[in-house]
Amino acid sequence: MEQLKRSMIKQARKRYKDIYPCGCKGSLSECFTTYGGQLSFWFNTSDNSTRLITWKVPA
């Protein structure tokens, strides 16, 4: 699961360049949620938008 999280962070950085934790989260590693077999990564970008990337969690 940690490798999947690192991959999602890498993908977000590649697409949006500068990314930041959402809300009151202290680090990007705190910005993940698992629900319904999917891992969601919430983060903010330099244009003050909140973005979401979801990947299906491998069985």
mmCIF file of the N, C-alpha and C atoms, coordinates in Angstrom:
data_MODEL
# 
_entry.id   MODEL 
# 
loop_
_atom_site.group_PDB 
_atom_site.id 
_atom_site.type_symbol 
_atom_site.label_atom_id 
_atom_site.label_alt_id 
_atom_site.label_comp_id 
_atom_site.label_asym_id 
_atom_site.label_entity_id 
_atom_site.label_seq_id 
_atom_site.pdbx_PDB_ins_code 
_atom_site.Cartn_x 
_atom_site.Cartn_y 
_atom_site.Cartn_z 
_atom_site.occupancy 
_atom_site.B_iso_or_equiv 
_atom_site.pdbx_formal_charge 
_atom_site.auth_seq_id 
_atom_site.auth_comp_id 
_atom_site.auth_asym_id 
_atom_site.auth_atom_id 
_atom_site.pdbx_PDB_model_num 
ATOM 1   N N  . MET A 1 1  ? 0.828   -1.194 0.000   1.00 0.00 ? 1  MET A N  1 
ATOM 2   C CA . MET A 1 1  ? 0.000   0.000  0.000   1.00 0.00 ? 1  MET A CA 1 
ATOM 3   C C  . MET A 1 1  ? 0.875   1.262  0.000   1.00 0.00 ? 1  MET A C  1 
ATOM 4   N N  . GLU A 1 2  ? 1.982   1.238  0.734   1.00 0.00 ? 2  GLU A N  1 
ATOM 5   C CA . GLU A 1 2  ? 2.857   2.422  0.769   1.00 0.00 ? 2  GLU A CA 1 
ATOM 6   C C  . GLU A 1 2  ? 3.445   2.730  -0.603  1.00 0.00 ? 2  GLU A C  1 
ATOM 7   N N  . GLN A 1 3  ? 3.772   1.700  -1.360  1.00 0.00 ? 3  GLN A N  1 
ATOM 8   C CA . GLN A 1 3  ? 4.300   1.922  -2.702  1.00 0.00 ? 3  GLN A CA 1 
ATOM 9   C C  . GLN A 1 3  ? 3.233   2.540  -3.599  1.00 0.00 ? 3  GLN A C  1 
ATOM 10  N N  . LEU A 1 4  ? 2.000   2.112  -3.446  1.00 0.00 ? 4  LEU A N  1 
ATOM 11  C CA . LEU A 1 4  ? 0.899   2.684  -4.218  1.00 0.00 ? 4  LEU A CA 1 
ATOM 12  C C  . LEU A 1 4  ? 0.731   4.165  -3.874  1.00 0.00 ? 4  LEU A C  1 
ATOM 13  N N  . LYS A 1 5  ? 0.830   4.503  -2.600  1.00 0.00 ? 5  LYS A N  1 
ATOM 14  C CA . LYS A 1 5  ? 0.724   5.904  -2.184  1.00 0.00 ? 5  LYS A CA 1 
ATOM 15  C C  . LYS A 1 5  ? 1.855   6.732  -2.784  1.00 0.00 ? 5  LYS A C  1 
ATOM 16  N N  . ARG A 1 6  ? 3.062   6.208  -2.746  1.00 0.00 ? 6  ARG A N  1 
ATOM 17  C CA . ARG A 1 6  ? 4.198   6.924  -3.339  1.00 0.00 ? 6  ARG A CA 1 
ATOM 18  C C  . ARG A 1 6  ? 3.991   7.131  -4.833  1.00 0.00 ? 6  ARG A C  1 
ATOM 19  N N  . SER A 1 7  ? 3.440   6.125  -5.504  1.00 0.00 ? 7  SER A N  1 
ATOM 20  C CA . SER A 1 7  ? 3.167   6.244  -6.938  1.00 0.00 ? 7  SER A CA 1 
ATOM 21  C C  . SER A 1 7  ? 2.129   7.323  -7.225  1.00 0.00 ? 7  SER A C  1 
ATOM 22  N N  . MET A 1 8  ? 1.122   7.415  -6.375  1.00 0.00 ? 8  MET A N  1 
ATOM 23  C CA . MET A 1 8  ? 0.086   8.424  -6.564  1.00 0.00 ? 8  MET A CA 1 
ATOM 24  C C  . MET A 1 8  ? 0.649   9.832  -6.345  1.00 0.00 ? 8  MET A C  1 
ATOM 25  N N  . ILE A 1 9  ? 1.497   9.990  -5.346  1.00 0.00 ? 9  ILE A N  1 
ATOM 26  C CA . ILE A 1 9  ? 2.140   11.283 -5.099  1.00 0.00 ? 9  ILE A CA 1 
ATOM 27  C C  . ILE A 1 9  ? 3.027   11.649 -6.284  1.00 0.00 ? 9  ILE A C  1 
ATOM 28  N N  . LYS A 1 10 ? 3.771   10.679 -6.793  1.00 0.00 ? 10 LYS A N  1 
ATOM 29  C CA . LYS A 1 10 ? 4.640   10.921 -7.952  1.00 0.00 ? 10 LYS A CA 1 
ATOM 30  C C  . LYS A 1 10 ? 3.815   11.348 -9.168  1.00 0.00 ? 10 LYS A C  1 
ATOM 31  N N  . GLN A 1 11 ? 2.699   10.670 -9.413  1.00 0.00 ? 11 GLN A N  1 
ATOM 32  C CA . GLN A 1 11 ? 1.828   11.015 -10.538 1.00 0.00 ? 11 GLN A CA 1 
ATOM 33  C C  . GLN A 1 11 ? 1.280   12.431 -10.380 1.00 0.00 ? 11 GLN A C  1 
ATOM 34  N N  . ALA A 1 12 ? 0.868   12.785 -9.177  1.00 0.00 ? 12 ALA A N  1 
ATOM 35  C CA . ALA A 1 12 ? 0.325   14.123 -8.933  1.00 0.00 ? 12 ALA A CA 1 
ATOM 36  C C  . ALA A 1 12 ? 1.395   15.189 -9.170  1.00 0.00 ? 12 ALA A C  1 
ATOM 37  N N  . ARG A 1 13 ? 2.608   14.945 -8.710  1.00 0.00 ? 13 ARG A N  1 
ATOM 38  C CA . ARG A 1 13 ? 3.699   15.913 -8.921  1.00 0.00 ? 13 ARG A CA 1 
ATOM 39  C C  . ARG A 1 13 ? 4.037   16.051 -10.399 1.00 0.00 ? 13 ARG A C  1 
ATOM 40  N N  . LYS A 1 14 ? 3.995   14.946 -11.118 1.00 0.00 ? 14 LYS A N  1 
ATOM 41  C CA . LYS A 1 14 ? 4.293   14.986 -12.547 1.00 0.00 ? 14 LYS A CA 1 
ATOM 42  C C  . LYS A 1 14 ? 3.249   15.817 -13.285 1.00 0.00 ? 14 LYS A C  1 
ATOM 43  N N  . ARG A 1 15 ? 1.998   15.667 -12.892 1.00 0.00 ? 15 ARG A N  1 
ATOM 44  C CA . ARG A 1 15 ? 0.907   16.359 -13.587 1.00 0.00 ? 15 ARG A CA 1 
ATOM 45  C C  . ARG A 1 15 ? 0.745   17.817 -13.155 1.00 0.00 ? 15 ARG A C  1 
ATOM 46  N N  . TYR A 1 16 ? 0.877   18.088 -11.849 1.00 0.00 ? 16 TYR A N  1 
ATOM 47  C CA . TYR A 1 16 ? 0.570   19.419 -11.326 1.00 0.00 ? 16 TYR A CA 1 
ATOM 48  C C  . TYR A 1 16 ? 1.802   20.184 -10.811 1.00 0.00 ? 16 TYR A C  1 
ATOM 49  N N  . LYS A 1 17 ? 2.963   19.581 -10.854 1.00 0.00 ? 17 LYS A N  1 
ATOM 50  C CA . LYS A 1 17 ? 4.218   20.179 -10.378 1.00 0.00 ? 17 LYS A CA 1 
ATOM 51  C C  . LYS A 1 17 ? 4.218   20.368 -8.864  1.00 0.00 ? 17 LYS A C  1 
ATOM 52  N N  . ASP A 1 18 ? 3.733   21.500 -8.377  1.00 0.00 ? 18 ASP A N  1 
ATOM 53  C CA . ASP A 1 18 ? 3.741   21.788 -6.940  1.00 0.00 ? 18 ASP A CA 1 
ATOM 54  C C  . ASP A 1 18 ? 2.433   21.328 -6.321  1.00 0.00 ? 18 ASP A C  1 
ATOM 55  N N  . ILE A 1 19 ? 2.523   20.427 -5.338  1.00 0.00 ? 19 ILE A N  1 
ATOM 56  C CA . ILE A 1 19 ? 1.335   19.951 -4.637  1.00 0.00 ? 19 ILE A CA 1 
ATOM 57  C C  . ILE A 1 19 ? 1.557   20.121 -3.138  1.00 0.00 ? 19 ILE A C  1 
ATOM 58  N N  . TYR A 1 20 ? 0.447   20.282 -2.429  1.00 0.00 ? 20 TYR A N  1 
ATOM 59  C CA . TYR A 1 20 ? 0.492   20.557 -1.001  1.00 0.00 ? 20 TYR A CA 1 
ATOM 60  C C  . TYR A 1 20 ? -0.590  19.753 -0.287  1.00 0.00 ? 20 TYR A C  1 
ATOM 61  N N  . PRO A 1 21 ? -0.395  19.472 1.000   1.00 0.00 ? 21 PRO A N  1 
ATOM 62  C CA . PRO A 1 21 ? -1.444  18.772 1.758   1.00 0.00 ? 21 PRO A CA 1 
ATOM 63  C C  . PRO A 1 21 ? -2.719  19.601 1.837   1.00 0.00 ? 21 PRO A C  1 
ATOM 64  N N  . CYS A 1 22 ? -3.846  18.913 1.910   1.00 0.00 ? 22 CYS A N  1 
ATOM 65  C CA . CYS A 1 22 ? -5.147  19.578 2.033   1.00 0.00 ? 22 CYS A CA 1 
ATOM 66  C C  . CYS A 1 22 ? -5.403  20.044 3.465   1.00 0.00 ? 22 CYS A C  1 
ATOM 67  N N  . GLY A 1 23 ? -6.123  21.137 3.574   1.00 0.00 ? 23 GLY A N  1 
ATOM 68  C CA . GLY A 1 23 ? -6.627  21.613 4.862   1.00 0.00 ? 23 GLY A CA 1 
ATOM 69  C C  . GLY A 1 23 ? -5.581  21.657 5.952   1.00 0.00 ? 23 GLY A C  1 
ATOM 70  N N  . CYS A 1 24 ? -5.906  21.037 7.062   1.00 0.00 ? 24 CYS A N  1 
ATOM 71  C CA . CYS A 1 24 ? -5.024  21.072 8.227   1.00 0.00 ? 24 CYS A CA 1 
ATOM 72  C C  . CYS A 1 24 ? -4.043  19.907 8.261   1.00 0.00 ? 24 CYS A C  1 
ATOM 73  N N  . LYS A 1 25 ? -3.951  19.136 7.198   1.00 0.00 ? 25 LYS A N  1 
ATOM 74  C CA . LYS A 1 25 ? -3.027  18.004 7.154   1.00 0.00 ? 25 LYS A CA 1 
ATOM 75  C C  . LYS A 1 25 ? -1.588  18.510 7.138   1.00 0.00 ? 25 LYS A C  1 
ATOM 76  N N  . GLY A 1 26 ? -0.717  17.843 7.871   1.00 0.00 ? 26 GLY A N  1 
ATOM 77  C CA . GLY A 1 26 ? 0.670   18.273 7.989   1.00 0.00 ? 26 GLY A CA 1 
ATOM 78  C C  . GLY A 1 26 ? 1.579   17.738 6.906   1.00 0.00 ? 26 GLY A C  1 
ATOM 79  N N  . SER A 1 27 ? 1.173   16.648 6.261   1.00 0.00 ? 27 SER A N  1 
ATOM 80  C CA . SER A 1 27 ? 2.011   16.057 5.213   1.00 0.00 ? 27 SER A CA 1 
ATOM 81  C C  . SER A 1 27 ? 1.133   15.364 4.182   1.00 0.00 ? 27 SER A C  1 
ATOM 82  N N  . LEU A 1 28 ? 1.715   15.129 3.021   1.00 0.00 ? 28 LEU A N  1 
ATOM 83  C CA . LEU A 1 28 ? 0.971   14.452 1.957   1.00 0.00 ? 28 LEU A CA 1 
ATOM 84  C C  . LEU A 1 28 ? 0.552   13.042 2.366   1.00 0.00 ? 28 LEU A C  1 
ATOM 85  N N  . SER A 1 29 ? 1.336   12.401 3.215   1.00 0.00 ? 29 SER A N  1 
ATOM 86  C CA . SER A 1 29 ? 1.008   11.038 3.625   1.00 0.00 ? 29 SER A CA 1 
ATOM 87  C C  . SER A 1 29 ? -0.288  10.963 4.431   1.00 0.00 ? 29 SER A C  1 
ATOM 88  N N  . GLU A 1 30 ? -0.772  12.090 4.939   1.00 0.00 ? 30 GLU A N  1 
ATOM 89  C CA . GLU A 1 30 ? -2.025  12.131 5.693   1.00 0.00 ? 30 GLU A CA 1 
ATOM 90  C C  . GLU A 1 30 ? -3.234  12.382 4.796   1.00 0.00 ? 30 GLU A C  1 
ATOM 91  N N  . CYS A 1 31 ? -3.026  12.522 3.501   1.00 0.00 ? 31 CYS A N  1 
ATOM 92  C CA . CYS A 1 31 ? -4.082  12.932 2.574   1.00 0.00 ? 31 CYS A CA 1 
ATOM 93  C C  . CYS A 1 31 ? -4.699  11.764 1.802   1.00 0.00 ? 31 CYS A C  1 
ATOM 94  N N  . PHE A 1 32 ? -4.692  10.585 2.383   1.00 0.00 ? 32 PHE A N  1 
ATOM 95  C CA . PHE A 1 32 ? -5.227  9.399  1.720   1.00 0.00 ? 32 PHE A CA 1 
ATOM 96  C C  . PHE A 1 32 ? -6.448  8.878  2.453   1.00 0.00 ? 32 PHE A C  1 
ATOM 97  N N  . THR A 1 33 ? -7.406  8.352  1.676   1.00 0.00 ? 33 THR A N  1 
ATOM 98  C CA . THR A 1 33 ? -8.613  7.732  2.202   1.00 0.00 ? 33 THR A CA 1 
ATOM 99  C C  . THR A 1 33 ? -8.860  6.456  1.411   1.00 0.00 ? 33 THR A C  1 
ATOM 100 N N  . THR A 1 34 ? -9.253  5.404  2.110   1.00 0.00 ? 34 THR A N  1 
ATOM 101 C CA . THR A 1 34 ? -9.628  4.153  1.449   1.00 0.00 ? 34 THR A CA 1 
ATOM 102 C C  . THR A 1 34 ? -11.120 3.947  1.629   1.00 0.00 ? 34 THR A C  1 
ATOM 103 N N  . TYR A 1 35 ? -11.810 3.692  0.503   1.00 0.00 ? 35 TYR A N  1 
ATOM 104 C CA . TYR A 1 35 ? -13.248 3.473  0.564   1.00 0.00 ? 35 TYR A CA 1 
ATOM 105 C C  . TYR A 1 35 ? -13.676 2.682  -0.661  1.00 0.00 ? 35 TYR A C  1 
ATOM 106 N N  . GLY A 1 36 ? -14.458 1.648  -0.447  1.00 0.00 ? 36 GLY A N  1 
ATOM 107 C CA . GLY A 1 36 ? -15.030 0.871  -1.542  1.00 0.00 ? 36 GLY A CA 1 
ATOM 108 C C  . GLY A 1 36 ? -13.999 0.267  -2.480  1.00 0.00 ? 36 GLY A C  1 
ATOM 109 N N  . GLY A 1 37 ? -12.867 -0.172 -1.943  1.00 0.00 ? 37 GLY A N  1 
ATOM 110 C CA . GLY A 1 37 ? -11.850 -0.800 -2.778  1.00 0.00 ? 37 GLY A CA 1 
ATOM 111 C C  . GLY A 1 37 ? -10.990 0.183  -3.560  1.00 0.00 ? 37 GLY A C  1 
ATOM 112 N N  . GLN A 1 38 ? -11.104 1.478  -3.241  1.00 0.00 ? 38 GLN A N  1 
ATOM 113 C CA . GLN A 1 38 ? -10.294 2.482  -3.921  1.00 0.00 ? 38 GLN A CA 1 
ATOM 114 C C  . GLN A 1 38 ? -9.502  3.298  -2.910  1.00 0.00 ? 38 GLN A C  1 
ATOM 115 N N  . LEU A 1 39 ? -8.315  3.687  -3.321  1.00 0.00 ? 39 LEU A N  1 
ATOM 116 C CA . LEU A 1 39 ? -7.476  4.567  -2.534  1.00 0.00 ? 39 LEU A CA 1 
ATOM 117 C C  . LEU A 1 39 ? -7.573  5.954  -3.152  1.00 0.00 ? 39 LEU A C  1 
ATOM 118 N N  . SER A 1 40 ? -7.955  6.940  -2.358  1.00 0.00 ? 40 SER A N  1 
ATOM 119 C CA . SER A 1 40 ? -8.102  8.316  -2.833  1.00 0.00 ? 40 SER A CA 1 
ATOM 120 C C  . SER A 1 40 ? -7.002  9.177  -2.237  1.00 0.00 ? 40 SER A C  1 
ATOM 121 N N  . PHE A 1 41 ? -6.434  10.036 -3.052  1.00 0.00 ? 41 PHE A N  1 
ATOM 122 C CA . PHE A 1 41 ? -5.393  10.965 -2.639  1.00 0.00 ? 41 PHE A CA 1 
ATOM 123 C C  . PHE A 1 41 ? -5.884  12.384 -2.903  1.00 0.00 ? 41 PHE A C  1 
ATOM 124 N N  . TRP A 1 42 ? -6.097  13.136 -1.820  1.00 0.00 ? 42 TRP A N  1 
ATOM 125 C CA . TRP A 1 42 ? -6.573  14.521 -1.879  1.00 0.00 ? 42 TRP A CA 1 
ATOM 126 C C  . TRP A 1 42 ? -5.380  15.438 -1.675  1.00 0.00 ? 42 TRP A C  1 
ATOM 127 N N  . PHE A 1 43 ? -5.266  16.478 -2.485  1.00 0.00 ? 43 PHE A N  1 
ATOM 128 C CA . PHE A 1 43 ? -4.155  17.416 -2.340  1.00 0.00 ? 43 PHE A CA 1 
ATOM 129 C C  . PHE A 1 43 ? -4.529  18.746 -2.971  1.00 0.00 ? 43 PHE A C  1 
ATOM 130 N N  . ASN A 1 44 ? -3.789  19.777 -2.613  1.00 0.00 ? 44 ASN A N  1 
ATOM 131 C CA . ASN A 1 44 ? -3.993  21.106 -3.186  1.00 0.00 ? 44 ASN A CA 1 
ATOM 132 C C  . ASN A 1 44 ? -2.882  21.411 -4.172  1.00 0.00 ? 44 ASN A C  1 
ATOM 133 N N  . THR A 1 45 ? -3.190  22.292 -5.130  1.00 0.00 ? 45 THR A N  1 
ATOM 134 C CA . THR A 1 45 ? -2.211  22.710 -6.125  1.00 0.00 ? 45 THR A CA 1 
ATOM 135 C C  . THR A 1 45 ? -1.931  24.203 -5.961  1.00 0.00 ? 45 THR A C  1 
ATOM 136 N N  . SER A 1 46 ? -0.948  24.699 -6.687  1.00 0.00 ? 46 SER A N  1 
ATOM 137 C CA . SER A 1 46 ? -0.520  26.088 -6.538  1.00 0.00 ? 46 SER A CA 1 
ATOM 138 C C  . SER A 1 46 ? -1.597  27.099 -6.944  1.00 0.00 ? 46 SER A C  1 
ATOM 139 N N  . ASP A 1 47 ? -2.609  26.667 -7.692  1.00 0.00 ? 47 ASP A N  1 
ATOM 140 C CA . ASP A 1 47 ? -3.705  27.580 -8.054  1.00 0.00 ? 47 ASP A CA 1 
ATOM 141 C C  . ASP A 1 47 ? -4.843  27.545 -7.029  1.00 0.00 ? 47 ASP A C  1 
ATOM 142 N N  . ASN A 1 48 ? -4.542  27.006 -5.836  1.00 0.00 ? 48 ASN A N  1 
ATOM 143 C CA . ASN A 1 48 ? -5.488  26.920 -4.717  1.00 0.00 ? 48 ASN A CA 1 
ATOM 144 C C  . ASN A 1 48 ? -6.694  26.031 -5.011  1.00 0.00 ? 48 ASN A C  1 
ATOM 145 N N  . SER A 1 49 ? -6.501  25.037 -5.872  1.00 0.00 ? 49 SER A N  1 
ATOM 146 C CA . SER A 1 49 ? -7.545  24.058 -6.161  1.00 0.00 ? 49 SER A CA 1 
ATOM 147 C C  . SER A 1 49 ? -7.266  22.771 -5.401  1.00 0.00 ? 49 SER A C  1 
ATOM 148 N N  . THR A 1 50 ? -8.319  22.104 -4.990  1.00 0.00 ? 50 THR A N  1 
ATOM 149 C CA . THR A 1 50 ? -8.188  20.780 -4.384  1.00 0.00 ? 50 THR A CA 1 
ATOM 150 C C  . THR A 1 50 ? -8.383  19.754 -5.477  1.00 0.00 ? 50 THR A C  1 
ATOM 151 N N  . ARG A 1 51 ? -7.486  18.803 -5.554  1.00 0.00 ? 51 ARG A N  1 
ATOM 152 C CA . ARG A 1 51 ? -7.529  17.762 -6.592  1.00 0.00 ? 51 ARG A CA 1 
ATOM 153 C C  . ARG A 1 51 ? -7.678  16.395 -5.930  1.00 0.00 ? 51 ARG A C  1 
ATOM 154 N N  . LEU A 1 52 ? -8.104  15.435 -6.709  1.00 0.00 ? 52 LEU A N  1 
ATOM 155 C CA . LEU A 1 52 ? -8.302  14.074 -6.224  1.00 0.00 ? 52 LEU A CA 1 
ATOM 156 C C  . LEU A 1 52 ? -7.821  13.089 -7.283  1.00 0.00 ? 52 LEU A C  1 
ATOM 157 N N  . ILE A 1 53 ? -7.033  12.125 -6.839  1.00 0.00 ? 53 ILE A N  1 
ATOM 158 C CA . ILE A 1 53 ? -6.631  11.005 -7.687  1.00 0.00 ? 53 ILE A CA 1 
ATOM 159 C C  . ILE A 1 53 ? -7.101  9.744  -6.991  1.00 0.00 ? 53 ILE A C  1 
ATOM 160 N N  . THR A 1 54 ? -7.752  8.840  -7.719  1.00 0.00 ? 54 THR A N  1 
ATOM 161 C CA . THR A 1 54 ? -8.176  7.567  -7.131  1.00 0.00 ? 54 THR A CA 1 
ATOM 162 C C  . THR A 1 54 ? -7.610  6.406  -7.930  1.00 0.00 ? 54 THR A C  1 
ATOM 163 N N  . TRP A 1 55 ? -7.196  5.390  -7.222  1.00 0.00 ? 55 TRP A N  1 
ATOM 164 C CA . TRP A 1 55 ? -6.723  4.148  -7.826  1.00 0.00 ? 55 TRP A CA 1 
ATOM 165 C C  . TRP A 1 55 ? -7.400  2.989  -7.128  1.00 0.00 ? 55 TRP A C  1 
ATOM 166 N N  . LYS A 1 56 ? -7.697  1.974  -7.901  1.00 0.00 ? 56 LYS A N  1 
ATOM 167 C CA . LYS A 1 56 ? -8.276  0.752  -7.342  1.00 0.00 ? 56 LYS A CA 1 
ATOM 168 C C  . LYS A 1 56 ? -7.196  0.034  -6.543  1.00 0.00 ? 56 LYS A C  1 
ATOM 169 N N  . VAL A 1 57 ? -7.549  -0.394 -5.352  1.00 0.00 ? 57 VAL A N  1 
ATOM 170 C CA . VAL A 1 57 ? -6.613  -1.106 -4.493  1.00 0.00 ? 57 VAL A CA 1 
ATOM 171 C C  . VAL A 1 57 ? -6.507  -2.547 -4.971  1.00 0.00 ? 57 VAL A C  1 
ATOM 172 N N  . PRO A 1 58 ? -5.284  -3.005 -5.235  1.00 0.00 ? 58 PRO A N  1 
ATOM 173 C CA . PRO A 1 58 ? -5.114  -4.395 -5.692  1.00 0.00 ? 58 PRO A CA 1 
ATOM 174 C C  . PRO A 1 58 ? -5.600  -5.388 -4.631  1.00 0.00 ? 58 PRO A C  1 
ATOM 175 N N  . ALA A 1 59 ? -6.235  -6.436 -5.084  1.00 0.00 ? 59 ALA A N  1 
ATOM 176 C CA . ALA A 1 59 ? -6.762  -7.459 -4.165  1.00 0.00 ? 59 ALA A CA 1 
ATOM 177 C C  . ALA A 1 59 ? -5.674  -8.340 -3.630  1.00 0.00 ? 59 ALA A C  1 
# 
